[in-house]
Amino acid sequence: MAEKKAHRAFAEYLRDQAEWRLEKYLEYGDRRNLTCAVGLEELAVFVLALSANDERLARLDSLLRLSQFGFPWFWSRDDRPQLAASASPEQLIAGFRFDDSSQDCDVFLTRLVQAAAADAEGLVESLTPALIGEGA
């Protein structure tokens, strides 16, 4: 069970996002929020059902370990620096099935890992000058 700790933590994050979407549905009545909430719950179940050896979850877990440096999931939406023109992993998750109710969990997870890798690369590039003492 311990080998699926990252799976459970990520699924919990997805469920938190689903709860937020459900609250938005109840507040505004926009059915896309309900579709998104149900999709995020389905994605959480999908993640929990993945093998402990799934390379995507292992990669995502590695990227999330950068959280001690302020990686995306742990910044507020307002504090998070914009590192790339493309959607962040956080934005991708928050919008899962919002505009496209047919998004596939498996395909989405692969896309999410790619976005997290791009975000991590941007974060490292933005920190590099400070780490090597440039501009001081």
C-alpha positions as CSV (number, residue, x, y, z in Angstrom):
1,M,0.0,0.0,0.0
2,A,2.9,2.4,0.8
3,E,3.9,2.4,-2.9
4,K,0.6,4.0,-3.8
5,K,1.0,6.9,-1.4
6,A,1.5,9.4,-4.3
7,H,-1.5,7.9,-6.0
8,R,-3.6,8.6,-2.9
9,A,-2.3,12.1,-2.4
10,F,-2.9,13.1,-6.0
11,A,-6.4,11.5,-5.9
12,E,-7.1,13.6,-2.8
13,Y,-6.0,16.7,-4.6
14,L,-8.4,15.8,-7.5
15,R,-11.2,15.3,-5.1
16,D,-10.6,18.7,-3.5
17,Q,-10.9,20.2,-6.9
18,A,-14.0,18.3,-7.6
19,E,-15.6,19.6,-4.4
20,W,-14.7,23.1,-5.4
21,R,-16.3,22.6,-8.8
22,L,-19.5,21.2,-7.2
23,E,-19.7,24.3,-5.0
24,K,-19.5,26.4,-8.1
25,Y,-22.2,24.4,-9.7
26,L,-24.5,24.9,-6.7
27,E,-23.6,28.6,-6.6
28,Y,-24.0,29.4,-10.3
29,G,-26.0,26.5,-11.8
30,D,-23.5,26.2,-14.7
31,R,-23.8,22.5,-15.6
32,R,-20.2,22.5,-16.9
33,N,-19.0,22.8,-13.3
34,L,-21.0,19.7,-12.4
35,T,-19.6,17.8,-15.4
36,C,-16.1,18.9,-14.4
37,A,-16.7,17.8,-10.7
38,V,-17.9,14.3,-11.9
39,G,-15.0,14.1,-14.3
40,L,-12.5,14.9,-11.5
41,E,-14.0,12.2,-9.3
42,E,-13.7,9.8,-12.2
43,L,-10.1,10.8,-12.7
44,A,-9.3,10.3,-9.0
45,V,-10.7,6.7,-9.2
46,F,-8.7,6.2,-12.4
47,V,-5.5,7.3,-10.6
48,L,-6.1,5.0,-7.7
49,A,-6.7,2.1,-10.0
50,L,-3.3,2.6,-11.8
51,S,-0.5,0.2,-11.1
52,A,2.0,1.3,-8.6
53,N,4.6,1.0,-11.4
54,D,2.8,3.5,-13.7
55,E,5.6,5.7,-15.1
56,R,3.3,8.7,-15.4
57,L,2.4,8.8,-11.8
58,A,6.1,8.2,-10.8
59,R,7.1,11.1,-13.0
60,L,4.3,13.3,-11.7
61,D,5.3,12.4,-8.1
62,S,8.9,13.4,-8.8
63,L,7.8,16.7,-10.3
64,L,5.5,17.4,-7.3
65,R,8.4,16.9,-5.0
66,L,9.6,20.3,-6.2
67,S,6.8,21.6,-4.0
68,Q,9.3,22.6,-1.3
69,F,10.5,25.2,-3.8
70,G,7.0,26.5,-4.4
71,F,5.9,24.3,-7.2
72,P,2.4,25.0,-8.8
73,W,0.0,23.0,-6.7
74,F,1.1,24.6,-3.6
75,W,1.0,28.2,-4.7
76,S,-2.2,30.2,-4.6
77,R,-3.5,31.1,-8.1
78,D,-2.5,34.7,-7.5
79,D,1.0,34.0,-6.2
80,R,2.0,31.5,-8.9
81,P,4.4,32.9,-11.4
82,Q,3.5,32.6,-15.0
83,L,6.3,30.5,-16.5
84,A,4.8,29.5,-19.8
85,A,2.2,30.6,-22.3
86,S,0.5,27.2,-22.2
87,A,-1.9,26.0,-19.4
88,S,-0.3,25.0,-16.2
89,P,-0.9,21.6,-14.7
90,E,-3.1,23.3,-12.1
91,Q,-5.2,25.0,-14.8
92,L,-5.5,21.7,-16.7
93,I,-6.8,19.9,-13.7
94,A,-9.2,22.7,-12.7
95,G,-10.6,22.6,-16.3
96,F,-10.8,18.8,-16.8
97,R,-14.0,18.1,-18.8
98,F,-15.2,21.7,-18.2
99,D,-15.3,22.6,-21.9
100,D,-14.9,19.0,-23.3
101,S,-16.9,16.4,-21.5
102,S,-15.4,13.6,-23.6
103,Q,-11.8,14.1,-22.2
104,D,-10.3,10.7,-21.6
105,C,-8.6,10.1,-18.2
106,D,-5.7,8.1,-19.6
107,V,-4.9,10.7,-22.4
108,F,-5.4,13.6,-19.9
109,L,-2.9,12.1,-17.4
110,T,-0.3,11.8,-20.1
111,R,-0.9,15.5,-21.1
112,L,-0.8,16.5,-17.4
113,V,2.6,14.9,-16.9
114,Q,3.9,16.7,-20.0
115,A,2.6,20.0,-18.7
116,A,4.1,19.4,-15.2
117,A,7.5,18.6,-16.8
118,A,7.4,21.8,-18.9
119,D,6.4,23.8,-15.7
120,A,9.3,22.3,-13.8
121,E,11.7,23.1,-16.6
122,G,10.5,26.7,-16.6
123,L,10.8,26.9,-12.8
124,V,14.4,25.6,-12.9
125,E,15.3,28.0,-15.7
126,S,13.9,30.9,-13.7
127,L,15.8,29.9,-10.6
128,T,19.1,29.1,-12.3
129,P,20.5,32.7,-12.3
130,A,19.9,33.1,-8.6
131,L,21.4,29.7,-7.9
132,I,24.6,30.4,-9.8
133,G,24.9,33.9,-8.5
134,E,24.1,35.8,-11.7
135,G,22.6,39.2,-11.3
136,A,23.8,39.6,-7.7
